[in-house]
Amino acid sequence: MKLSLVWCMSLFSAAHPAGAGSDNGDIAEIVQMGWSGRPGSGGPDMPMRRKPRLTLADQDDKTVVIVGAGYAGWGAAHRLVEGGMRAEDITILEADVGFGGRAQKNDDFMPFPLDLGPSFIPTHFKSELAALSGVPEEDLPINNVNGVGLWRDAMTYNEFLSNHIISKLDVCDSELECREQTEKMGFNFEGKTTWGKGCYSKNDKVYWGGKKTGALTGKMKRINCDKVNKEYGCRVTSVDYEGPDHVVTTCESGSSFVSTHVIVTVPLSVLKDGDIKFKPVLSDGIQQNVEERGWLRGFKLFLEFDTDFDPESMFNFGGEYDYDPETKLLTGEHLFWDYTGNSAPDFKGTRNLVSGYWIGTK
């Protein structure tokens, strides 16, 4: 299977990657979350984490291009490396100038960062998030508010992706790699330290810690080796998987990337609008699966109040859901919550911020 489509259903990659081609299907198995919901049902059921199938031997002649640098794209890269693929054999292409996809943040409106994309974490995704990040589920910076997971400690989707998923793929694994990366960055390498295992910078000097003891303080910053190839500002316009043993992925700029497999993790709207031309065209079954899935339109908002409000009121976490009286399907959500109290409880000050989103037909 040379082509896998992975559209984002909620937090990471979507249910049932749609495959095309005649090569083996191991790549799709790596990124598949393993949903119990049926394809085309319009929404996922509880995810079941699958153990990657690939071994190092399987990966000797494989290279992968991943289209999209959001949670789905980086989650797919993580699964591939977890299954034995070398990070150097993976290339991530992203139309935007940076990573994150829809999971962006704002650092200007408040003294703490604000999530501009996803609003909360479905509780049944916590185990998946823990598995991808390596952070024990009980230690995730998540508040459980009325059965809904909200980031706390001023954390955002974007920062968690950077700190706990991307950084794991690009970590320097040896003192030699640490030295080489130091030269690329133009810093001075000062040698070994007793800090935690890894490559760290402090006061424009870089150190290698070969032990698992010691603690990383705010004055030290982890240095990564950029092992996964990344091309930001590269809007993919075509994917040609017609060749017998390779795929050619081309960007709007004219740059092309040849690989044995490609994983497409773009928003569903990109596939619906035909912004990426596939050769050969996607099968009728796959195209129908894409067309039948959809999301309610809406917007996210932040409201700051001059006076405090009762944390036990609806602003703790509340709102309403709309359902079609005949089909019983969800047609809208209008939810609001105390952003300062839930997401930045340690903030020293008074900023009465409410966040929420309004989606649906109303």
Buried (B, 14 or more C-beta within 10 A) or exposed (E): BBBBBBBBBBBBBBBBBBBBBEBBBBBBBBBBBBBEBEEBEEEBEEBEEEEBBBEEEBBEEBBBBBBBBBBBBBBBBBBBBBBBBBBEBBBBBBBBEEBBBBBBBEEEEBEBBBBBBBBBBBEBBBBBBBBBBEBEEEEBBBBEBEEBBBBBEBBBBBBBBBBBBBBBBBBBEEBEBBBBBBEEEEBEBBEEBEBBBBBBBBEEEBBBBBEEEBEEEEEBEBBBBBBBBBBEEBBBBBBBBEEEEBBBBBBEEEEEBEBBBBBBBBBBEBBBEEBBEBEEEBEEEBBEBBEEBEEEEBEBEBEEEEEEBEEEEBBBBBBEEBEEEEEEEBBBBBBBBBBBBBBBEEBEEEBBBBBBBBBBEE
